Amino acid sequence: MTTQSPIPSNDHTPLYGVLSTLEPPDLRLWLSGELDFSVDDGLAAFGDTELAEVRTITVDLSELSFIDAAGVRALRAWHDSQTGGSRNVTMVSARRSVRRIFELMGAEGYLAAA
């Protein structure tokens, strides 16, 4: 019996996940894996009108292992679309490598203090 190893590929398919708990008026999100250019608006579902009564959103970045400039831009855009009025969004527990990308992009103000 012969087993064959998969052929290496240059395709980049990141592993990205979002878990959530909703207990109005609070929503907590946990991002995990890699948030980069290939992830197509992974937080879009959390802007729907069914969240109209949510006042506090906490985004836990502790399991986010990688982010690039596109990922930071996507998080900033999503953050900005959710804030205002009476809704507050806080991004917490970013790893040092993730925090560094935010800093390089001048976006460290989007992260809660370490």
C-alpha positions as CSV (number, residue, x, y, z in Angstrom):
1,M,0.0,0.0,0.0
2,T,1.3,3.4,-1.0
3,T,0.4,6.7,0.6
4,Q,0.9,9.9,-1.1
5,S,1.6,13.2,0.6
6,P,-0.4,16.2,-0.6
7,I,1.2,18.3,-3.2
8,P,2.5,21.6,-1.7
9,S,0.6,24.6,-2.8
10,N,1.3,28.3,-2.9
11,D,-2.4,29.0,-2.2
12,H,-2.9,30.8,1.1
13,T,-6.0,29.8,2.9
14,P,-5.9,31.3,6.4
15,L,-7.6,29.7,9.3
16,Y,-9.9,32.4,10.8
17,G,-12.8,32.1,13.2
18,V,-15.2,34.2,15.1
19,L,-17.1,32.9,18.2
20,S,-19.7,35.0,19.9
21,T,-22.0,35.3,22.9
22,L,-24.9,37.7,22.9
23,E,-26.6,38.7,26.1
24,P,-28.1,42.1,25.4
25,P,-27.0,44.7,25.9
26,D,-23.6,43.0,25.6
27,L,-22.0,41.1,22.7
28,R,-18.6,39.4,23.1
29,L,-16.6,38.2,20.1
30,W,-13.5,36.1,20.1
31,L,-11.3,36.2,16.9
32,S,-8.9,33.4,16.2
33,G,-6.4,32.5,13.6
34,E,-5.3,34.8,10.8
35,L,-7.0,38.0,9.7
36,D,-5.5,39.1,6.5
37,F,-6.2,40.3,2.9
38,S,-7.9,37.0,2.0
39,V,-10.6,37.2,4.7
40,D,-13.7,38.8,3.2
41,D,-15.3,41.0,5.9
42,G,-15.5,38.3,8.6
43,L,-17.4,40.6,11.0
44,A,-20.1,41.7,8.7
45,A,-22.8,39.5,10.4
46,F,-22.2,41.4,13.6
47,G,-23.5,44.7,12.2
48,D,-27.0,43.5,11.5
49,T,-30.2,45.2,12.8
50,E,-30.8,42.2,15.1
51,L,-28.0,43.7,17.3
52,A,-29.9,47.0,17.6
53,E,-30.2,46.6,21.4
54,V,-26.5,45.8,21.9
55,R,-24.7,48.7,23.7
56,T,-21.3,47.1,24.5
57,I,-19.2,45.0,22.1
58,T,-16.0,43.4,23.4
59,V,-13.7,41.9,20.8
60,D,-11.1,39.5,22.3
61,L,-8.0,39.3,20.1
62,S,-6.0,36.9,22.3
63,E,-6.3,34.0,19.9
64,L,-5.6,36.0,16.8
65,S,-2.2,34.7,15.7
66,F,-1.6,37.0,12.7
67,I,-3.0,40.2,11.2
68,D,-1.8,42.2,8.2
69,A,-2.6,45.8,7.1
70,A,-5.8,44.7,5.4
71,G,-6.9,43.0,8.6
72,V,-6.3,46.1,10.6
73,R,-8.1,48.2,8.1
74,A,-11.1,45.8,8.2
75,L,-11.2,45.9,12.0
76,R,-11.0,49.7,12.0
77,A,-13.8,50.0,9.5
78,W,-16.0,47.6,11.4
79,H,-15.2,49.3,14.7
80,D,-16.0,52.7,13.2
81,S,-19.3,51.4,11.7
82,Q,-20.4,50.1,15.2
83,T,-19.5,53.1,17.4
84,G,-21.3,56.2,17.7
85,G,-24.7,56.8,19.3
86,S,-24.8,54.7,22.5
87,R,-22.7,51.7,21.4
88,N,-19.2,51.1,22.7
89,V,-16.6,48.8,21.1
90,T,-13.5,47.6,22.9
91,M,-10.7,45.4,21.4
92,V,-8.9,43.6,24.1
93,S,-6.0,41.1,24.8
94,A,-4.1,41.6,21.5
95,R,-0.9,39.6,21.3
96,R,2.3,41.5,21.0
97,S,2.7,40.7,17.3
98,V,-0.9,41.9,16.6
99,R,-0.5,45.0,18.7
100,R,2.7,45.8,16.8
101,I,0.9,45.9,13.4
102,F,-1.7,48.2,14.9
103,E,1.1,50.5,16.1
104,L,2.9,50.5,12.7
105,M,-0.3,51.6,11.1
106,G,-1.0,54.3,13.7
107,A,-4.1,52.5,14.9
108,E,-3.0,51.5,18.4
109,G,-5.8,53.8,19.7
110,Y,-8.3,51.1,18.6
111,L,-6.8,48.7,21.2
112,A,-7.5,48.7,24.9
113,A,-4.5,49.3,27.0
114,A,-2.4,46.2,27.6
